[in-house]
Amino acid sequence: MKSNRLLIFILAVGVFGILTTEMGVIGILPSIAEQFDVSVPRAGLMVSLFALAVAISGPILPVMFSGINRKAVMLLVLGIFVIGNVISIFASSFSVLLLARVIPAFLHPVYCSLALTVAALSAKPGEAPKAVSRVVLGVTAGMILGVPITNYVASGTSIERAMIFFAIVNLLAFVATLIFVPSMPVKDKLPVGTQVSVLKKPVLWLAIVTVLFINSSIASINSFITEYLGTVTQISDATLTFALFLLGIASLLGNLAGGRFLTKNAAKTALWFPIALGIVLLLSFLTGTSPIPMLITIMLWGIFFAIGNNVAQYWITSAAPEAPDFVNGLYLSFGNLGVTIGTAIGGYLISGMGTKYIVLGGIAFMVLAWFSILLRNYKFSSGSQEG
């Protein structure tokens, strides 16, 4: 039991390091633009091209690496991320900095897919959602806490120190994997054709659509959370930092809750989650201009955003449990595509209607997610219980 918990912890640290590398730069894009004398939109390529690389490689590379010793694959990916971060520290131009991020990004789905698969396989029967939620906790921490931590480090010291932070986290995960994780050869490798053949299942495509909608809903708000709190709620800079950390802490709690709910009754959790988040989003639209109610709402956002990540991961892997590596790759690919779509819609709403209305975009995507979940429960009632 202790060795299993240590393995899950190392996997969570690994995905935290990778997701912090991906998302952490969001908070320092203006500083990067200034230091390398490029526009902020051009600096934004560090985020958009990273996400594009993940979306492209997600369905392909996890399958290609699925037959190789899992410890060796973990070390390979973490090692490349460490090297990329070290190059970023000493990058002499923006082009070098961009390459140092985008090349490792292609291997992002390999590690994260593997981590989710290993977590599920290492759990007791019926406990897989709870084990996976621990790894997803690392994903959420990287996405939510990575931004304020990186911003704090960079504003207090320099951009290079922020890159050093990325490198240290990935290096810690590499060393812990090297020392504490046992060799994990793949005994029963599924042929690539067998894994890809799950795309013939209609229930899987319905699950993919659900993942897309859930991530679009979350990203349409989360990508502009700083802008929302600053312009709509009009809280001070000091309170803003506190609010972002509050969001992160609530997200960690939401991950733990999501794992427990899914373990207890996955179908009901998936069905009721969009309704609960939709209500919270509607309330935040009505009370978004009041600082104290919004701090409470921030906590609810964090909790339900994290539960949403757990539901999305479970919903797609339970649709095709016979091909976990490939399906987890699809989850990462379409999850990132959802982030791209949600961010674009959120930006469109800000430009056309105002920052306050990003909440309505989140509600709209969540309604679509609920209908897709309801359709799966109606059409494939046995599929909703798989996994």
Secondary structure, 3 states (H helix, E strand, C coil): CHHHHHHHHHHHHHHHHHHHHHHHHHHHHHHHHHHCCCCHHHHCHHHHHHHHHHHHHCCCHHHHCCCCCHHHHHHHHHHHHHHHHHHHHCCCCHHHHHHHHHHHHCCHHHHHHHHHHHHHHHCCCCCHHHHHHHHHHHHHHHHHCHHHHHHHHHHHCCHHHHHHHHHHHHHHHHHHHHHHCCCCCCCCCCCHHHHHHHHHCHHHHHHHHHHHHHHHHHHHHHCCHHHHHHHCCCCCHHHHHHHHHHHHHHHHHHHHHHHHHHHHHHHHHHHHHHHHHHHHHHHHHHHCCCHHHHHHHHHHHHHHHHHHHHHHHHHHHCCCCCCHHHHHHHHHHHHHHHHHHHHHHHHHHHHHCCHHHHHHHHHHHHHHHHHHHHHHHHHCCCHHHCC
